[in-house]
Amino acid sequence: MILEQNILPFSEWFFGTAAHWYWDGAALQWLMSAGILLAAALIIGLVVSVIQNGGRFWTPFVNGVRRGAQNLTAVSFARTWAIARLTMKESLRRRVLFLFALFMILLLVGGLFLDPNSEDPARLYMSFVMGAATVLIFLLSLFLSAFSLPTDIKNKTIYTVVTKPVRSSEMVFGRILGIAVIGTVVLVLMGTSSYFFVKNELQHTHLLGEKDDLTPVSGEWRIAGVERKNINEVTELAQKGDANTPLFRGETRTTNGHKHPVTVYADGKVSCGSVNGHTHEITSEKAGSQTKYIVHESQGMMQARIPVYGKLRFRGTDGNDKDKGINVGDEWEYRSFIGGTSKTSDSTTEEAAVFSFSGLNEAMFPKEVFSDGLPVEMTLGVFRTHKGNIEKRVTGSLALRNPKTGLKVEVKTFSTEEFITKAETIPWTFEGTPQIEQQKGRTPEGEFYVFPDDATVTKERTDAQFTQRRTFDLFKDFVADGKVEVWLQCIDSMQYIGVAQTDLYLRADDADVPLNFVKGYFGIWMQMIIVISFGVLFSTFLSGPVAMISTVGVLVAGFSKAFMMEIGLHKVLGGGPFEALYRLLIQQNMVVDLPNSFAVSFIKASDSVFGLFLTLMGQAIPSLSPYSEYTQAVAKGFDVPGNWLANHSVMTLAYAVPVFIVAYLILSNREIAKA
């Protein structure tokens, strides 16, 4: 799961940090923005009152402000719900539930064309159903919100409403509420059907036969020097010895393009290896002299991992720590790269990506659950400087370092390929060759050395304590005050591994999959609320088609808000849109400076004005790209964090409330809304 920015705790995101005098809190920033908008609205109202009333402007202005505040604060829920019910009836008359029927047809068609033999079928199916639900619910919200008021005005049915004691605020709120209820019902139906669709499509089993698929393990299935060909005989005799002795190994039959490695132990238990992120429970039944194996339904196809992330830094070939690794020329600088040491290099220090974890304890990883060891998962990038054997994967290694004593031991080597999730397990006890690794950094005054991190331990005592050992315990030897470092290195010479902070994590636990599925659809629901709010806003003063196009414009701008802000703040290479167009016409490279001329100065001045406009628009438009991360998290098998839900729920409300107020102000000044 790609997270280019850390998820802040709700309290820190909402209130800010004391280090910045709480100026960086979302609450204060929202209040400041709302205050600026309110002041602008009052100034505009005052100017309009002066134009309309001349020297007697003050009394009408004060009465208008008082009436507006009363309409906003004295909203009747009964009248609002009546408008909402009317909106829902109108929506049902427009056959909106046909949209759900269309969604079901898409599921049936998708079931025929989606490939269950892919390397990550759960991600494929999840992305499909949630992507289809997002598109269809956007279309539903767009049509209902943009055409609701204009259609009523065109058909003159709204006049039967405005003649009743109904406030303009209640009309707007009722429209938003009614469309939101319809959208919520449709979204719940989509979510329920899509969950069972994915679960049913991913479930599968395999065949496993005793004679055809299992082979005795050489040397381990001979008991008392007698060869036993029947598994029941072997099992009965082996039970007198070590129950964990593997007797037979093999593979299941191929289903959905894959098969699982299988091991039968002396006590009769059968283990099934993990493939494509899932495994199967296998039980056996005796049928006379034969054994029948039953492979049950797949387990772990749909996941909700709870990752523990560390803080990333890089170690260069000079032994210094730094924030970034090597740039291999990728335009997207999300990942930095580490290279394998060249055989011709004079450097004795290998590059490494160092992940520093904190707050760890043995209770987080109980050995009853994590019997094999500490689970580590990685999704890495790969950059090859030469093709070599293209089928051979790039080799990396994992090592542990105690940040207090400096003890470092390599524990795993593995092969990886680009963007394929790799799961490794670090045993609780393991053997290795110890090293004493300095933490070395650079300051403006020169180099500084921290070895060990605890100044009470000397280098000589540390060397003497660990250099003679070969067996180590993970928590006792490497976790100090809840902190441990995981070092990732590239072994292959002249090849590179790319990594970002969230690419390597410890898999602490798994959350409830159905609940996580609900969280993913809640992200779609929040986007729906924003679409409905803007659609109703534009429908108060625009025709239906124009209101829909305007709402689509808000969606496009919302998903590209970060790029808009970069253009507005002049952070894009090649200048603003006018300068980029000029470079395109004269076929000039983006990195080449333009000559000093009147035309160039005029173009840059125009970009500055346009950039100010984009910045103001970017501040007012909601950022929708964070909501898309809900779909990514669920599709990739990650639990949606509670901080996401809290932060984005408040953010959705923070946009919906001002939009509702602006829509009320516009509608209240239209002739049709004046009762």
Secondary structure in CASP SS format (residue, H / E / C, confidence):
PFRMAT SS
TARGET T0000
AUTHOR 0000-0000-0000
METHOD secondary structure of the structure
MODEL  1
M C 1.00
I C 1.00
L C 1.00
E C 1.00
Q C 1.00
N C 1.00
I C 1.00
L C 1.00
P C 1.00
F H 1.00
S H 1.00
E H 1.00
W H 1.00
F H 1.00
F H 1.00
G C 1.00
T C 1.00
A H 1.00
A H 1.00
H H 1.00
W C 1.00
Y C 1.00
W C 1.00
D C 1.00
G C 1.00
A H 1.00
A H 1.00
L H 1.00
Q H 1.00
W H 1.00
L H 1.00
M H 1.00
S H 1.00
A H 1.00
G H 1.00
I H 1.00
L H 1.00
L H 1.00
A H 1.00
A H 1.00
A H 1.00
L H 1.00
I H 1.00
I H 1.00
G H 1.00
L H 1.00
V H 1.00
V H 1.00
S H 1.00
V H 1.00
I H 1.00
Q H 1.00
N H 1.00
G H 1.00
G H 1.00
R H 1.00
F C 1.00
W H 1.00
T H 1.00
P H 1.00
F H 1.00
V H 1.00
N H 1.00
G H 1.00
V H 1.00
R H 1.00
R H 1.00
G H 1.00
A H 1.00
Q H 1.00
N H 1.00
L H 1.00
T H 1.00
A C 1.00
V C 1.00
S C 1.00
F H 1.00
A H 1.00
R H 1.00
T H 1.00
W H 1.00
A H 1.00
I H 1.00
A H 1.00
R H 1.00
L H 1.00
T H 1.00
M H 1.00
K H 1.00
E H 1.00
S H 1.00
L H 1.00
R H 1.00
R C 1.00
R C 1.00
V C 1.00
L C 1.00
F H 1.00
L H 1.00
F H 1.00
A H 1.00
L H 1.00
F H 1.00
M H 1.00
I H 1.00
L H 1.00
L H 1.00
L H 1.00
V H 1.00
G H 1.00
G H 1.00
L H 1.00
F H 1.00
L C 1.00
D C 1.00
P C 1.00
N C 1.00
S C 1.00
E C 1.00
D C 1.00
P H 1.00
A H 1.00
R H 1.00
L H 1.00
Y H 1.00
M H 1.00
S H 1.00
F H 1.00
V H 1.00
M H 1.00
G H 1.00
A H 1.00
A H 1.00
T H 1.00
V H 1.00
L H 1.00
I H 1.00
F H 1.00
L H 1.00
L H 1.00
S H 1.00
L H 1.00
F H 1.00
L H 1.00
S H 1.00
A H 1.00
F H 1.00
S H 1.00
L H 1.00
P H 1.00
T H 1.00
D H 1.00
I H 1.00
K H 1.00
N H 1.00
K C 1.00
T C 1.00
I C 1.00
Y H 1.00
T H 1.00
V H 1.00
V H 1.00
T C 1.00
K C 1.00
P C 1.00
V C 1.00
R C 1.00
S H 1.00
S H 1.00
E H 1.00
M H 1.00
V H 1.00
F H 1.00
G H 1.00
R H 1.00
I H 1.00
L H 1.00
G H 1.00
I H 1.00
A H 1.00
V H 1.00
I H 1.00
G H 1.00
T H 1.00
V H 1.00
V H 1.00
L H 1.00
V H 1.00
L H 1.00
M H 1.00
G H 1.00
T H 1.00
S H 1.00
S H 1.00
Y H 1.00
F H 1.00
F H 1.00
V H 1.00
K H 1.00
N H 1.00
E H 1.00
L H 1.00
Q C 1.00
H C 1.00
T C 1.00
H C 1.00
L C 1.00
L C 1.00
G C 1.00
E H 1.00
K H 1.00
D H 1.00
D H 1.00
L E 1.00
T E 1.00
P E 1.00
V C 1.00
S C 1.00
G C 1.00
E C 1.00
W C 1.00
R C 1.00
I E 1.00
A C 1.00
G C 1.00
V E 1.00
E C 1.00
R C 1.00
K C 1.00
N C 1.00
I H 1.00
N H 1.00
E H 1.00
V H 1.00
T H 1.00
E H 1.00
L H 1.00
A H 1.00
Q C 1.00
K C 1.00
G C 1.00
D C 1.00
A C 1.00
N C 1.00
T C 1.00
P E 1.00
L E 1.00
F E 1.00
R E 1.00
G E 1.00
E E 1.00
T C 1.00
R C 1.00
T C 1.00
T E 1.00
N C 1.00
G C 1.00
H E 1.00
K C 1.00
H C 1.00
P E 1.00
V E 1.00
T E 1.00
V E 1.00
Y E 1.00
A C 1.00
D C 1.00
G C 1.00
K C 1.00
V E 1.00
S E 1.00
C E 1.00
G C 1.00
S C 1.00
V E 1.00
N C 1.00
G C 1.00
H E 1.00
T E 1.00
H E 1.00
E E 1.00
I E 1.00
T E 1.00
S E 1.00
E E 1.00
K E 1.00
A E 1.00
G C 1.00
S C 1.00
Q E 1.00
T E 1.00
K E 1.00
Y E 1.00
I E 1.00
V E 1.00
H E 1.00
E E 1.00
S E 1.00
Q E 1.00
G C 1.00
M C 1.00
M C 1.00
Q C 1.00
A C 1.00
R E 1.00
I E 1.00
P E 1.00
V E 1.00
Y E 1.00
G C 1.00
K E 1.00
L E 1.00
R E 1.00
F E 1.00
R E 1.00
G C 1.00
T C 1.00
D C 1.00
G C 1.00
N C 1.00
D E 1.00
K E 1.00
D C 1.00
K C 1.00
G C 1.00
I E 1.00
N C 1.00
V C 1.00
G C 1.00
D C 1.00
E C 1.00
W C 1.00
E C 1.00
Y C 1.00
R C 1.00
S E 1.00
F E 1.00
I E 1.00
G E 1.00
G E 1.00
T C 1.00
S C 1.00
K C 1.00
T C 1.00
S C 1.00
D C 1.00
S C 1.00
T C 1.00
T C 1.00
E C 1.00
E C 1.00
A E 1.00
A E 1.00
V E 1.00
F E 1.00
S E 1.00
F E 1.00
S C 1.00
G C 1.00
L C 1.00
N C 1.00
E H 1.00
A H 1.00
M H 1.00
F C 1.00
P C 1.00
K C 1.00
E C 1.00
V C 1.00
F C 1.00
S C 1.00
D C 1.00
G C 1.00
L E 1.00
P E 1.00
V E 1.00
E E 1.00
M E 1.00
T C 1.00
L C 1.00
G E 1.00
V E 1.00
F E 1.00
R E 1.00
T C 1.00
H C 1.00
K C 1.00
G C 1.00
N C 1.00
I C 1.00
E C 1.00
K C 1.00
R C 1.00
V E 1.00
T E 1.00
G E 1.00
S E 1.00
L E 1.00
A E 1.00
L E 1.00
R E 1.00
N C 1.00
P C 1.00
K C 1.00
T C 1.00
G C 1.00
L E 1.00
K E 1.00
V E 1.00
E E 1.00
V E 1.00
K E 1.00
T E 1.00
F E 1.00
S E 1.00
T E 1.00
E C 1.00
E C 1.00
F C 1.00
I C 1.00
T C 1.00
K E 1.00
A E 1.00
E E 1.00
T E 1.00
I E 1.00
P C 1.00
W C 1.00
T E 1.00
F E 1.00
E E 1.00
G C 1.00
T C 1.00
P E 1.00
Q E 1.00
I E 1.00
E C 1.00
Q C 1.00
Q E 1.00
K E 1.00
G E 1.00
R E 1.00
T E 1.00
P C 1.00
E C 1.00
G E 1.00
E E 1.00
F E 1.00
Y E 1.00
V E 1.00
F C 1.00
P C 1.00
D C 1.00
D C 1.00
A C 1.00
T C 1.00
V C 1.00
T C 1.00
K H 1.00
E H 1.00
R H 1.00
T H 1.00
D H 1.00
A H 1.00
Q H 1.00
F H 1.00
T C 1.00
Q C 1.00
R C 1.00
R C 1.00
T E 1.00
F E 1.00
D E 1.00
L H 1.00
F H 1.00
K H 1.00
D H 1.00
F H 1.00
V C 1.00
A E 1.00
D C 1.00
G C 1.00
K E 1.00
V E 1.00
E E 1.00
V E 1.00
W E 1.00
L E 1.00
Q E 1.00
C E 1.00
I C 1.00
D C 1.00
S E 1.00
M C 1.00
Q E 1.00
Y E 1.00
I E 1.00
G E 1.00
V E 1.00
A C 1.00
Q C 1.00
T C 1.00
D C 1.00
L E 1.00
Y E 1.00
L E 1.00
R E 1.00
A E 1.00
D E 1.00
D E 1.00
A C 1.00
D C 1.00
V H 1.00
P H 1.00
L H 1.00
N H 1.00
F H 1.00
V H 1.00
K H 1.00
G H 1.00
Y H 1.00
F H 1.00
G H 1.00
I H 1.00
W H 1.00
M H 1.00
Q H 1.00
M H 1.00
I H 1.00
I H 1.00
V H 1.00
I H 1.00
S H 1.00
F H 1.00
G H 1.00
V H 1.00
L H 1.00
F H 1.00
S H 1.00
T C 1.00
F C 1.00
L C 1.00
S C 1.00
G H 1.00
P H 1.00
V H 1.00
A H 1.00
M H 1.00
I H 1.00
S H 1.00
T H 1.00
V H 1.00
G H 1.00
V H 1.00
L H 1.00
V H 1.00
A H 1.00
G H 1.00
F H 1.00
S C 1.00
K H 1.00
A H 1.00
F H 1.00
M H 1.00
M H 1.00
E H 1.00
I H 1.00
G H 1.00
L C 1.00
H C 1.00
K C 1.00
V C 1.00
L C 1.00
G C 1.00
G C 1.00
G C 1.00
P H 1.00
F H 1.00
E H 1.00
A H 1.00
L H 1.00
Y H 1.00
R H 1.00
L H 1.00
L H 1.00
I H 1.00
Q C 1.00
Q C 1.00
N C 1.00
M C 1.00
V C 1.00
V C 1.00
D C 1.00
L C 1.00
P C 1.00
N C 1.00
S C 1.00
F H 1.00
A H 1.00
V H 1.00
S H 1.00
F H 1.00
I H 1.00
K H 1.00
A H 1.00
S H 1.00
D H 1.00
S H 1.00
V H 1.00
F H 1.00
G H 1.00
L H 1.00
F H 1.00
L H 1.00
T H 1.00
L H 1.00
M H 1.00
G H 1.00
Q H 1.00
A H 1.00
I C 1.00
P C 1.00
S C 1.00
L C 1.00
S H 1.00
P H 1.00
Y H 1.00
S H 1.00
E H 1.00
Y H 1.00
T H 1.00
Q H 1.00
A H 1.00
V H 1.00
A H 1.00
K C 1.00
G C 1.00
F E 1.00
D C 1.00
V C 1.00
P C 1.00
G H 1.00
N H 1.00
W H 1.00
L H 1.00
A H 1.00
N H 1.00
H H 1.00
S H 1.00
V H 1.00
M H 1.00
T H 1.00
L H 1.00
A H 1.00
Y H 1.00
A H 1.00
V H 1.00
P H 1.00
V H 1.00
F H 1.00
I H 1.00
V H 1.00
A H 1.00
Y H 1.00
L H 1.00
I H 1.00
L H 1.00
S H 1.00
N C 1.00
R C 1.00
E H 1.00
I H 1.00
A H 1.00
K C 1.00
A C 1.00
END
